[in-house]
Amino acid sequence: MRLVKSLLDRCFDVITLLTENATGLSLGEISRRLDIPKSAAHRLLNSLCDLGWAEQDPENGFYRLSLRLAVMGQRLLAGTRIPDICQPILDRLASNTKGLGRIAILDPDGLTWISHSQGMRSGLIYQPELVAKVPLHTTANGKAWLATLDREEALARAVASGLGRTDLGGPRVITSKQTFSAALDETEERGWAAAIEEAEAGVAAVAAVIRVGGQVVGTVSIAGPIHHFSPLVLPQLAEQVKATAEELSQLWPYRIASPSAQTNTSRISQVVGNII
């Protein structure tokens, strides 16, 4: 059994690595990053290719994931009904604030963007690079979620995200644990997070967490050009984001089981969640 588990672990390590490098990686780079022999990496990659989960570029020999995993992920997301139910609410927030509204869902690795809505139709429009994972230490979404965690875990996740590096983020990015911890204190106290030129120059954002039964399931935010987020306007935008988060909490269709339910054998099938 230990051998099987080890193979499964390595297989998912390869999939995770390729997920974060969509353009593909060479066999040697995959072997180096995962700290496994080239022969073992080659066998795993060949198996993934044979099963249709990965493919090898015929020109440069790089390995990348096929679209099979993405398609299955989209099917799962559609099955939760989150996009269908939440999109109109996000559209309204974006329209009312004339900004970019976004929803991120919580997963074991952090936050992942799942939906967005552009409220500005003309003029200076903020349209960020499309990435799946939410940078935790530079974004309002990241700070909103991290503020709900134990401080030690929050800082560890922030460091893993890049806290302390000066080559990431915007001109006002936080680089010290002490300052970041103080920002989390402020976020926790007022119930919403802000990021002013921390992710990108000239861009600001406000975010709040979405809770279901007291448990955080995601975040919602509004972002845009910094001149739309003056000190006078910022609290007003924050109230709209918080109201949207509360509305999403009431309608969130993906129910997360409570800790007590996880130990109840009669409800094991509901541990992952129930779809309304």
N, C-alpha and C positions, 0 to 999 in steps of 0.2 A: 504493500500500500504506500509506503514511503516513496518508492520509486515512481509510482503513478502520480502521486501528489507533486513530486519534484518536476516531472515532465509537464504537468498541467501548469505549475507555477511558471516555468520557463516559457511555455507557450503563450501564456497571458502577458508575460513580460515583453515578449516580442511584439504582440499585438498592441500593447500600450505604447511601446516605443514608436512603432510605425504610425500609430494614431497621432502622435505629436510631431511627426515628420512626414507630412502628406506627400511631399515630392519624392520621397524614397531615400534609402540609405544603402551604402555598400555593405557587403558581407563583413568586411573587416571592421567597419564602423559599428555595426550591430554587435559583433563579437566583443569589441572593446567596451562599448557602453554597458553591455549586460554582464561583462566579465565572465564570459563562457568561451570555451574553445570554438574555433572556427568550424570544426567538424560537427559539433553539436548544433551550432547555430544554423549550419547548412542543412542538416537533417530536418530541423524544425521548420525552416523556411520552405523546403521542398514539400513537406507535408501540408503546410498552409496553402501553398500554390496548388497542389494536387486536389485539395478540398475546395478550392475556389475562394479562399479568404484572402489570399495575397497573390501578387503577380510580380514578375521580373521584367524590367525594362530591357527590351532586346538590344538597345543601342549602348547603354552604359552599364548594364548588369545590375542596377540598383533594384532593391526590393521595396515594394510599397503595398499597402492594403488595397484590395479590390473594393468596389462599391457595395459589395454584398453586406458588409457590416453596417454601412451607413443606411442602406435600405431597411435593414431590420430595425435599426434604431429609430428611423422615421415611423415605421409601423407601430413600434411600441409607444412612441410619443403620441401618435395619433390615437392609439387605443386608450390612453389616459384621458383623452378629451381636453387636456390642458390648453392646447392652442385654440380650439374652437370656442371654449367658454371664456378664456382670458383675453383673447385678442381684442374684442370690442371694448373692453375696459381699458386696455392699454392704448388703443386708438384714441379714446376720449381724453385720456391724460395727455397724450402727445399733442392732440389738437388744442386743448385748453392752455397748455404751457408753451406751445410753439417750439418744442424741443424734440429730442430723440428719446422715445420711451423704450425701455428694455426690461425683459423679465429673465431672471436666471434661476435655474433649479439647482437644489442642493443634491450632490452625490457624494460618495465616499471620498473622492479626491478634492472636493471643493465645490465651486460654482461653475455652471455651464450655461452660456446664453442659449435660450430656446425661442425667443420671440422678440421682435422689435417693431417700432412704428415711428415713422417720421412725421412730425407735426408741422414742420416748416416747409412750405411749398415754394418759396422764392427767397431771394436775398442770400445772406450768409447761412449756409446749411452745414451742420456738423454730420459728417458721414465717416465713421471710423473704419479701420480695417476690420474685415470680418474674421474673427477668431472664435474658437469654441470656448476655451477656458477663460474664466474671468481672473485677471491678475489681482491677487488679494490685497497687496499692500499699497497699490497705487489708485485703486478705484473706490468710489463711494459704496458700491455693492459689496466689495470685499470687506471694508471696514464695518459696514452695517452687520454683516454676518459674524465677523470675528469678535465684535463687541458682545455677542451673546455667549461666547465660549469661555471656558476657564482661561485666565490670562496667560498661564504658561503655555497651554496648547495654542492659543491665539498667536502669541509671539513666535512660537515654533513654526506655525504654518506661514506666518508673514515672512520669516527668514527663508523658508523653503521657496517662497514665491519670489524672493529677491531683495527683501529688506536689507539695507546696508550697502547695496550696490549703487554706485553713482552713474552707471551706464544705462540704467532703466528708468523709465518714467519721464515726467516733465520737469520744468525748472524748479518747481516747489515740492518735489517728491520728498517724502520723509525718509531719512536714512538711518536713524538711531532707534533702538528699542525704547528708550526712555520717552522720546517724543511721540513715537507711535502708540505707546501705552497710554500716554496722556490723551491722544486723539481718540482712543477707544473709550476712555473714561467719559470724555465729552459726548461721544456718540451714544453711549449707554444712558447718560443722564437725560439727554433731550429726546431720545427715541428715533433719531435719524442721523445719517452720515453725510458728510460733504467731502468732495475732493476738488480743490481749486488748483488747477494747473499741476496736479500731481501725476496724472496719467499722460497728459499731452499739453503742450504749450497752447495757451489761448482757449482752453476747454475747461468747463466746470460741470459738476454733476452732484445730484442729491439722490439718496437711496434709503429705503426702509425694508425691513424684513417682512416676509409673509409667514404667518404662523397658522397652523391648524392644530387645534387642541393643545395649544401651548408649545408646540414643537415647530421649529423653523423648517420650512420646506423650500424656501427660495427668497429672492429679493426682487424688488421693482425699483426702477430708477428713471430719472429724467436727466438728460445731458444736452449741452449745447455751447455756443460761444460764450466766453466768460462775461461779456458785457450784458448778457441776459440774466446774470446771477449776481447782481449788486447786493451789498449787505442789507438793503431795505427789502429787496425782492426775495432773497434767499429763504427767509422764514415762511413766506407765503407759498413758495414752491414746495417747501418741505411739508407743509400741512396738506397740500394736494397729493403729494406722494404718499404720505402716511394714510390719508383717506383711501387712496387707491389700494394700498397694501391691505387695509382692513376689508375692503370690498372683495378683493381677491381671496382673502382668507375665508370669507363666508361662502364663496362659490367654488373654492378649490376642489376639483373633482377627484384628486388622487389622495386618498386617505391613508395616512401613515399610522400603523398600529401603535398603541401605547405600550410601554414596557411591560405592564401586567399581562397584556394580550399575548406578548411574545412567549410567556411561560405557560399559557393556557393551551393545553393540547387540543382542546375542542375548537381552537381558532387558529391553528397553525397555518391554515391556508390563507389567513388574512395578515400574516406578518409583513409581507412585502407591501401590501396595500390593496384596498378595494376600489374598484372603478364604479363611480355612480352612473 
